[in-house]
Amino acid sequence: MFVYLIQRAASFGGDRKKYIFRLGELVGAWSKIVDGAAAKTPDVIQAFQRRVAARKMPDVRYKTVNLTTQGWHKRQRTYYFAQTSTGATMVVHIGPYGWDLYVSWKLFIRPAWDWLKILLFFGSSFGAGFFFGFEQNFWTGRYSFSVERWMLMSMILLIFAAIIFALIVSFSQRNPFVKSLDLPDVDEIIAMALAIHHSLVQSLEIIGVDVTPPSPEDLWQGHTSKA
């Protein structure tokens, strides 16, 4: 099930209404609320960061982002991002919710652009425009090359290429300009998700919270539990 969701999101074939803040399609989620444990938030955060750092996950970049809620009563929340070059983003939140402690993670998949294909696609405009740069003299029949004519035709072709590119990206069920995920890529994403999840569960154990491992269906379709 999880592999299918990743592959669907990686091909832009999923439901784009599920896209959140350009992070991609939400393919997995887990959350837990711990009664009366808001004061333990710093301890859980420190334990989580230590455990994630100790795992030394390959090809994973980390950053911390502070986001502010909308509305009159604005509140700032801190999120921990773990991202891979394959387009996977794991978002973790550990914070107080009233007197309780709320922890969660969400996994998003947004395909990475294949910049080589994009460069070749738009570069072909200049290649095709090069042939339009040649002009035959009406009287002598000889051909001459005009740089100005080449650049002008290339820019016209480039505009048409941009329109075609936008149409393909917007309406194609399978975007040819993004990198396809192979089986090792999917395994790397799943391994990162499980490593983050285990780190979060182990961090809760330091405050005496025993987390029953959820089933795969709970993890990949959204799961909420209460301690």
Summary of the structure (lengths in Angstrom):
residues: 227
radius of gyration: 24.9
end to end distance: 27.2
largest distance: 92.9
contacts: 643
relative contact order: 0.22
helix: 45%
strand: 26%
